[in-house]
Amino acid sequence: GDWTKLPPDLAAEIGGRRLRFDLTEYTHFRAVCKPWRQATDDPRVLHSRFLPRDWVVLRNHNFFEETRCHHLLNVATGASIVGVALPELSGHRPLGYAEGLLVLRNTTSSGIRLLNPLTRAVTDLPDISSVLANASNDALDSAYFSWGFGVIDGGSAAAAAASPATVVLLLREVPLLGDTRWAPVDASELAGGAAKVTFQSVLSLHGRFYVSTSMGDVLTVELHPEPRLVYVIRQATTLPATSSYILAPSSNDAAAGMIMVRASMSDE
């Protein structure tokens, strides 16, 4: 039979199952024919369903040359893609990763760019320097960005249709939301105030953004009615100050939950 004549709902179901395995499987499925593309959602949008989780761009000395072809590696499966051209890197410096997205800073404007290396989808965000008092270019490239980015969208297609994705950036002291401008998240619920809390790790999972603290607490960013930090886990007792608390997915599966790893430092 003619596979291109699959009913749209069936093509969408098959595409969704491929997406749960890996974004590359989904893009390969959509590339087969126009009817299958029309039956499935375009992955070139900023949404947690289409993030290139587990994929990294291998870097060498000429990483940012416009003629450079890049090597992509899936650290979970070992799959690789070679010869990938990424002209979107031109004029930008790397700040890190956010669930496979390359986080870049424009060297001229200090605007933030998110690049999906699998789909080449680009999300350009505002200049970040205005929210960092007296921040130098060196500071923008180092310590301020050592904490993490995430995407909040509710995790489902229905949630994405109701409202666009929101990008959250965690600095040393407070999360910021980026849209037309960067704005701080209300951190008044933090025990002892934001100045007394040290954030340790972040995790963007199922369209939610989580952060751990040096006390072993876990918080998330709620967007409504106003953007604010709220506790997900609050330790009843004080945990060792010599420990680090790292958030991670419980597995590589699309339905993975969240675990927190406590790493203790010893004087011995």
C-alpha positions as a printed Julia matrix, in Angstrom:
268×3 Matrix{Float64}:
  0.0    0.0    0.0
  0.87   3.66  -0.16
  2.31   4.51   3.27
  2.03   8.23   2.55
 -1.76   7.84   2.8
 -1.71   6.87   6.46
 -4.58   8.55   8.36
 -3.21  11.75   9.96
 -4.06  10.62  13.5
 -2.17   7.36  12.97
  0.85   9.19  11.5
  0.81  11.54  14.51
  0.69   8.56  16.89
  3.65   6.87  15.19
  5.59  10.13  15.15
  4.9   10.64  18.85
  6.25   7.19  19.66
  9.41   7.88  17.66
  9.81  11.18  19.53
  9.67   9.41  22.89
 12.68   7.39  21.76
 14.75  10.28  20.4
 14.31  13.58  18.57
 16.35  12.29  15.61
 13.89   9.41  15.13
 11.07  11.95  14.99
 12.81  14.21  12.46
 13.64  11.18  10.28
  9.99  10.12  10.36
  8.8   13.6    9.33
 11.35  13.71   6.51
  9.75  10.75   4.72
  6.94  12.68   3.03
  4.84  15.85   3.15
  1.65  14.18   4.54
  3.59  12.86   7.54
  5.04  16.33   8.18
  1.59  17.85   7.98
  0.27  15.31  10.5
  2.97  16.02  13.1
  4.14  19.09  15.01
  7.12  21.05  13.72
 10.06  20.41  16.11
 11.69  23.75  15.27
 10.02  25.46  18.19
 11.17  25.99  21.78
  9.33  23.26  23.64
 10.4   20.6   26.13
  9.08  17.83  23.82
 11.65  18.77  21.18
 14.78  19.32  23.24
 17.86  17.36  22.08
 18.44  15.68  25.44
 21.66  13.64  25.74
 23.12  15.21  22.59
 26.34  17.24  22.74
 28.38  19.05  20.12
 32.0   17.95  20.32
 34.31  20.92  20.44
 37.82  21.58  19.21
 40.05  24.61  18.55
 38.11  25.82  15.46
 34.65  25.31  16.98
 33.34  28.7   15.84
 34.66  28.84  12.29
 31.74  29.36   9.91
 33.01  26.63   7.57
 33.4   24.12  10.39
 31.35  20.9   10.21
 30.52  19.58  13.65
 30.28  16.16  15.23
 27.21  15.48  17.4
 27.22  12.67  19.96
 24.42  11.12  21.99
 26.05  10.39  25.36
 23.26   7.96  26.34
 23.17   5.73  23.25
 26.51   6.39  21.54
 24.77   7.45  18.32
 26.59  10.16  16.37
 26.04  12.55  13.48
 29.01  13.95  11.56
 29.36  16.81   9.12
 26.74  19.08  10.72
 27.02  22.73   9.65
 25.99  25.24  12.33
 26.39  28.76  10.89
 24.18  29.99  13.77
 27.28  29.81  16.01
 28.91  32.7   14.17
 29.35  35.8   16.33
 28.58  33.96  19.58
 30.47  32.5   22.52
 29.39  29.38  24.44
 27.94  29.6   27.94
 26.82  26.01  28.4
 24.04  23.53  27.7
 20.36  23.42  28.64
 18.96  19.94  27.95
 20.99  19.65  24.77
 20.39  23.23  23.65
 23.56  25.24  23.12
 23.44  28.4   25.23
 25.34  31.18  23.48
 26.09  34.85  24.1
 26.23  37.35  21.26
 29.71  38.88  21.36
 28.39  42.26  20.21
 25.1   42.73  22.07
 25.35  40.22  24.98
 22.02  38.82  23.89
 21.42  35.15  24.71
 20.82  32.59  21.96
 19.52  29.05  22.37
 20.42  26.73  19.48
 19.04  23.26  18.92
 21.89  21.52  17.04
 19.59  18.79  15.69
 16.92  21.02  14.16
 19.0   24.24  13.95
 16.1   26.07  15.57
 17.2   29.36  17.16
 15.63  31.27  20.04
 17.11  34.73  20.57
 16.65  36.25  24.03
 17.38  39.74  25.37
 20.7   41.26  26.37
 21.61  39.93  29.83
 24.18  42.58  30.81
 21.52  45.07  31.94
 20.53  42.87  34.9
 24.1   42.37  36.1
 25.38  45.52  37.75
 28.92  46.3   36.62
 29.32  42.86  35.04
 32.32  42.59  32.75
 32.46  40.44  29.62
 34.72  38.0   31.48
 32.16  37.7   34.26
 29.39  37.07  31.75
 31.43  34.24  30.27
 32.22  32.51  33.55
 30.86  32.48  37.08
 27.48  34.08  36.47
 26.54  31.34  34.03
 27.77  28.37  36.04
 24.31  27.57  37.39
 22.01  26.72  34.52
 19.16  27.35  32.13
 15.82  25.64  31.75
 12.57  25.74  29.82
  9.11  25.95  31.42
  6.11  25.04  29.29
  4.06  22.47  31.19
  5.53  19.58  29.2
  2.5   18.78  27.01
  1.41  19.94  23.57
 -1.81  21.31  25.08
  0.13  23.38  27.6
  2.38  24.75  24.86
 -0.65  25.77  22.82
 -2.07  27.62  25.83
  1.09  29.66  26.46
  4.57  29.91  24.92
  7.63  28.45  26.58
  9.43  30.55  29.19
 13.2   30.44  29.57
 14.62  30.59  33.08
 18.24  31.46  33.89
 19.62  30.77  37.35
 22.32  33.12  38.53
 24.13  32.92  41.85
 21.39  34.59  43.85
 18.09  34.56  41.97
 16.41  32.98  38.92
 15.54  35.24  35.98
 12.84  34.76  33.36
 13.6   35.77  29.79
 11.06  36.87  27.18
 11.11  40.43  25.89
 13.36  41.25  28.87
 14.99  39.49  31.8
 13.05  39.79  35.05
 13.77  38.33  38.51
 11.59  35.63  40.02
 10.02  36.33  43.42
 12.18  34.48  45.97
 10.46  35.76  49.11
  9.37  32.26  50.12
 12.95  31.13  50.63
 13.75  30.36  54.25
 16.05  33.08  55.54
 15.74  35.07  52.31
 17.49  34.7   48.97
 20.74  36.18  50.29
 21.16  33.25  52.71
 20.4   30.47  50.23
 23.01  28.86  48.01
 21.72  27.17  44.87
 23.63  24.04  43.85
 22.13  22.38  40.8
 19.26  22.73  38.34
 17.11  20.32  36.38
 14.63  21.05  33.59
 12.23  18.09  33.41
  8.82  17.59  31.75
  8.45  21.32  31.14
  9.28  22.24  34.76
 12.38  23.87  36.25
 13.83  22.63  39.56
 16.74  23.82  41.69
 18.42  22.33  44.75
 19.99  24.26  47.62
 22.93  23.66  49.93
 20.4   22.66  52.62
 19.07  19.77  50.53
 15.82  21.56  49.68
 14.28  21.43  46.18
 12.33  24.34  44.69
 10.51  24.92  41.42
  9.51  28.06  39.49
  5.76  28.64  39.32
  4.63  31.14  36.69
  1.12  31.91  37.95
 -0.29  34.11  39.29
  3.2   35.7   39.4
  6.58  34.06  38.77
  7.9   32.78  42.09
 10.02  30.1   43.72
  8.09  27.51  45.74
  9.27  24.53  47.76
  8.85  21.02  46.37
 10.93  19.39  49.11
 11.87  21.11  52.34
 14.11  19.19  54.69
 12.7   18.79  58.21
 16.18  18.67  59.7
 19.43  20.38  58.83
 21.55  18.22  56.53
 25.37  18.27  56.55
 26.82  21.5   55.21
 29.69  19.5   53.71
 27.35  17.84  51.21
 26.37  18.83  47.68
 22.88  18.09  46.36
 22.67  17.32  42.65
 19.41  16.88  40.73
 19.25  14.43  37.83
 16.69  12.46  35.79
 16.07   8.99  37.18
 16.72   7.44  33.74
 17.1    8.27  30.04
 13.46   7.35  29.42
 11.04  10.08  28.33
  8.9    9.36  31.41
 11.84   9.63  33.82
 11.33  11.08  37.27
 13.74  13.14  39.35
 16.34  11.97  41.83
 18.64  13.95  44.12
 22.18  12.71  44.69
 23.95  13.76  47.87
 27.71  13.93  47.52
 29.55  14.2   50.84
 33.03  15.59  51.26
 35.34  14.06  53.8
 38.31  15.58  55.61
 40.15  12.25  55.42
